[in-house]
Amino acid sequence: MKIKEITLKSSKEIEVIEKAISFLNKNLFEDKLNKIKVTIQGDTNTKNKTYGWAVNNIWSNGKESFHELNITANSLHRPFNEIWITLVHELIHIYAYSTGDLSGATSRQGRYHGKKFKELCDKFYLITEVDSTIGYITPHQKMMKEQKDLFTRFKKLYKFPYATLFKIQRIMFEKEPKAPKEKTTCKYKCPCCDLEFRTKKGLFLKCGVCNVTLEEEKEED
């Protein structure tokens, strides 16, 4: 089973995230967020650390479509204030989808966060910094005062055990190194002339000119 097929379907973490989405929708996103499926899935991208993602209308029950908001299992152990920033970041993409911007305020297949994304971050109180590769990023250790006030209100409203709740961490297994492939070909040489060529190992071959057995040349691994 591929890692991205593994979904944490029911947990206290998802309950908290869904409560936070409802709170943010009402108090920040103008009640324009709807039809969101929350998932917690692992991320196979080891080159660039991914904290979450949002995908437009990727779920369907045959009658209507739903957005996906994912918090990666690899990053679930972070402090809740950092998960909150990831959540707002991904909700900004869903806000863009919900208001007609099918690119989610990104470009280059969703990889680059440009001026549209920054404008929405400013509107919804997320601090941004410039990254030369992916455009504007939202650092997870910093909050605008307005965002901090919302975060504090949410924690007062819902008395979840935040200090211990997001301590769960997905165990990441290192892939076993692949065994080197055994060579199935080798070089054959005639000991009497310049004839040499490569073909399948273990053959009994003779030089048609010199009428002698070709030697199998040993090669270093």
BELURQUI-V225652 format. One record per residue. N is the residue number from 1. RES is the residue in one letter. PSI is psi in radians with two decimals (* if undefined). NEAR is the number of other ideal C-beta (glycine too) atoms within 10 Angstrom. Layout:
BEGIN
n=N res=RES psi=PSI near=NEAR
n=N res=RES psi=PSI near=NEAR
END
This chain:
BEGIN
n=1 res=M psi=2.28 near=5
n=2 res=K psi=2.60 near=7
n=3 res=I psi=-0.71 near=14
n=4 res=K psi=-0.13 near=13
n=5 res=E psi=-0.16 near=8
n=6 res=I psi=2.11 near=14
n=7 res=T psi=2.27 near=15
n=8 res=L psi=1.80 near=17
n=9 res=K psi=-0.51 near=9
n=10 res=S psi=2.06 near=8
n=11 res=S psi=2.87 near=13
n=12 res=K psi=-0.60 near=12
n=13 res=E psi=-0.78 near=20
n=14 res=I psi=-0.63 near=16
n=15 res=E psi=-0.78 near=14
n=16 res=V psi=-0.77 near=22
n=17 res=I psi=-0.74 near=25
n=18 res=E psi=-0.68 near=14
n=19 res=K psi=-0.72 near=14
n=20 res=A psi=-0.71 near=23
n=21 res=I psi=-0.80 near=20
n=22 res=S psi=-0.75 near=12
n=23 res=F psi=-0.81 near=16
n=24 res=L psi=-0.64 near=21
n=25 res=N psi=-0.75 near=19
n=26 res=K psi=-0.68 near=11
n=27 res=N psi=-0.14 near=13
n=28 res=L psi=-0.72 near=19
n=29 res=F psi=0.39 near=19
n=30 res=E psi=0.46 near=13
n=31 res=D psi=0.56 near=9
n=32 res=K psi=0.06 near=10
n=33 res=L psi=2.24 near=21
n=34 res=N psi=2.94 near=10
n=35 res=K psi=1.04 near=13
n=36 res=I psi=2.26 near=21
n=37 res=K psi=2.15 near=14
n=38 res=V psi=2.31 near=21
n=39 res=T psi=2.74 near=21
n=40 res=I psi=1.86 near=22
n=41 res=Q psi=2.68 near=20
n=42 res=G psi=2.77 near=19
n=43 res=D psi=2.21 near=20
n=44 res=T psi=-0.10 near=10
n=45 res=N psi=1.78 near=11
n=46 res=T psi=-0.22 near=10
n=47 res=K psi=-0.82 near=5
n=48 res=N psi=2.16 near=9
n=49 res=K psi=2.22 near=10
n=50 res=T psi=2.21 near=15
n=51 res=Y psi=-0.42 near=21
n=52 res=G psi=3.07 near=22
n=53 res=W psi=2.82 near=19
n=54 res=A psi=2.39 near=22
n=55 res=V psi=2.37 near=19
n=56 res=N psi=2.13 near=18
n=57 res=N psi=0.88 near=13
n=58 res=I psi=-0.21 near=11
n=59 res=W psi=2.57 near=14
n=60 res=S psi=2.53 near=9
n=61 res=N psi=0.25 near=7
n=62 res=G psi=-0.32 near=5
n=63 res=K psi=-0.65 near=5
n=64 res=E psi=2.80 near=9
n=65 res=S psi=2.76 near=12
n=66 res=F psi=2.56 near=16
n=67 res=H psi=2.70 near=23
n=68 res=E psi=2.29 near=18
n=69 res=L psi=2.06 near=23
n=70 res=N psi=2.37 near=23
n=71 res=I psi=2.16 near=24
n=72 res=T psi=2.43 near=19
n=73 res=A psi=-0.55 near=22
n=74 res=N psi=-0.42 near=22
n=75 res=S psi=0.21 near=20
n=76 res=L psi=-0.32 near=21
n=77 res=H psi=0.00 near=12
n=78 res=R psi=2.82 near=18
n=79 res=P psi=2.59 near=13
n=80 res=F psi=-0.54 near=18
n=81 res=N psi=-0.55 near=17
n=82 res=E psi=-0.68 near=16
n=83 res=I psi=-0.63 near=24
n=84 res=W psi=-0.78 near=24
n=85 res=I psi=-0.75 near=22
n=86 res=T psi=-0.74 near=22
n=87 res=L psi=-0.83 near=21
n=88 res=V psi=-0.71 near=24
n=89 res=H psi=-0.88 near=23
n=90 res=E psi=-0.57 near=24
n=91 res=L psi=-0.50 near=26
n=92 res=I psi=-0.72 near=25
n=93 res=H psi=-0.76 near=25
n=94 res=I psi=-0.61 near=24
n=95 res=Y psi=-0.76 near=24
n=96 res=A psi=-0.79 near=20
n=97 res=Y psi=-0.79 near=21
n=98 res=S psi=-0.36 near=20
n=99 res=T psi=0.29 near=13
n=100 res=G psi=-0.03 near=6
n=101 res=D psi=1.64 near=16
n=102 res=L psi=-0.23 near=8
n=103 res=S psi=-0.15 near=17
n=104 res=G psi=0.49 near=24
n=105 res=A psi=0.55 near=22
n=106 res=T psi=3.07 near=20
n=107 res=S psi=3.14 near=14
n=108 res=R psi=0.94 near=11
n=109 res=Q psi=0.66 near=7
n=110 res=G psi=0.05 near=16
n=111 res=R psi=-0.51 near=11
n=112 res=Y psi=2.25 near=15
n=113 res=H psi=1.80 near=26
n=114 res=G psi=-2.65 near=15
n=115 res=K psi=-0.62 near=10
n=116 res=K psi=-0.77 near=18
n=117 res=F psi=-0.74 near=26
n=118 res=K psi=-0.71 near=17
n=119 res=E psi=-0.72 near=14
n=120 res=L psi=-0.63 near=23
n=121 res=C psi=-0.74 near=21
n=122 res=D psi=-0.72 near=12
n=123 res=K psi=-0.63 near=13
n=124 res=F psi=0.43 near=20
n=125 res=Y psi=0.76 near=16
n=126 res=L psi=2.30 near=24
n=127 res=I psi=2.42 near=17
n=128 res=T psi=2.66 near=19
n=129 res=E psi=2.75 near=9
n=130 res=V psi=2.28 near=10
n=131 res=D psi=2.32 near=11
n=132 res=S psi=-0.36 near=5
n=133 res=T psi=-0.81 near=8
n=134 res=I psi=0.17 near=15
n=135 res=G psi=-2.30 near=19
n=136 res=Y psi=2.27 near=22
n=137 res=I psi=2.86 near=17
n=138 res=T psi=1.71 near=20
n=139 res=P psi=2.42 near=12
n=140 res=H psi=-0.07 near=18
n=141 res=Q psi=0.05 near=9
n=142 res=K psi=2.49 near=14
n=143 res=M psi=2.40 near=21
n=144 res=M psi=2.74 near=14
n=145 res=K psi=-0.75 near=8
n=146 res=E psi=-0.69 near=12
n=147 res=Q psi=-0.68 near=20
n=148 res=K psi=-0.66 near=14
n=149 res=D psi=-0.74 near=13
n=150 res=L psi=-0.77 near=21
n=151 res=F psi=-0.77 near=19
n=152 res=T psi=-0.73 near=12
n=153 res=R psi=-0.73 near=12
n=154 res=F psi=-0.79 near=19
n=155 res=K psi=-0.56 near=15
n=156 res=K psi=-0.58 near=8
n=157 res=L psi=-0.69 near=9
n=158 res=Y psi=1.99 near=13
n=159 res=K psi=1.05 near=7
n=160 res=F psi=2.70 near=17
n=161 res=P psi=1.26 near=10
n=162 res=Y psi=-0.59 near=16
n=163 res=A psi=-0.52 near=9
n=164 res=T psi=-0.27 near=8
n=165 res=L psi=-0.88 near=16
n=166 res=F psi=0.82 near=22
n=167 res=K psi=-0.16 near=11
n=168 res=I psi=2.48 near=14
n=169 res=Q psi=2.33 near=12
n=170 res=R psi=2.22 near=18
n=171 res=I psi=2.20 near=6
n=172 res=M psi=2.13 near=11
n=173 res=F psi=2.34 near=7
n=174 res=E psi=2.44 near=5
n=175 res=K psi=2.39 near=6
n=176 res=E psi=2.38 near=6
n=177 res=P psi=2.42 near=6
n=178 res=K psi=2.41 near=6
n=179 res=A psi=2.40 near=6
n=180 res=P psi=2.43 near=7
n=181 res=K psi=2.35 near=6
n=182 res=E psi=2.34 near=7
n=183 res=K psi=2.35 near=9
n=184 res=T psi=-0.03 near=9
n=185 res=T psi=2.84 near=10
n=186 res=C psi=3.02 near=15
n=187 res=K psi=2.33 near=14
n=188 res=Y psi=2.42 near=20
n=189 res=K psi=2.53 near=15
n=190 res=C psi=2.26 near=19
n=191 res=P psi=-0.17 near=11
n=192 res=C psi=-0.38 near=11
n=193 res=C psi=-2.98 near=11
n=194 res=D psi=0.13 near=6
n=195 res=L psi=2.23 near=16
n=196 res=E psi=2.55 near=12
n=197 res=F psi=2.90 near=10
n=198 res=R psi=2.37 near=11
n=199 res=T psi=-2.94 near=12
n=200 res=K psi=2.48 near=9
n=201 res=K psi=2.75 near=12
n=202 res=G psi=0.29 near=7
n=203 res=L psi=2.65 near=10
n=204 res=F psi=1.91 near=7
n=205 res=L psi=2.60 near=14
n=206 res=K psi=2.57 near=11
n=207 res=C psi=2.19 near=16
n=208 res=G psi=-0.34 near=8
n=209 res=V psi=-0.86 near=10
n=210 res=C psi=-0.25 near=13
n=211 res=N psi=0.71 near=8
n=212 res=V psi=2.76 near=13
n=213 res=T psi=2.33 near=13
n=214 res=L psi=2.52 near=20
n=215 res=E psi=2.42 near=13
n=216 res=E psi=2.03 near=15
n=217 res=E psi=2.25 near=11
n=218 res=K psi=2.37 near=7
n=219 res=E psi=2.50 near=10
n=220 res=E psi=2.53 near=3
n=221 res=D psi=* near=5
END
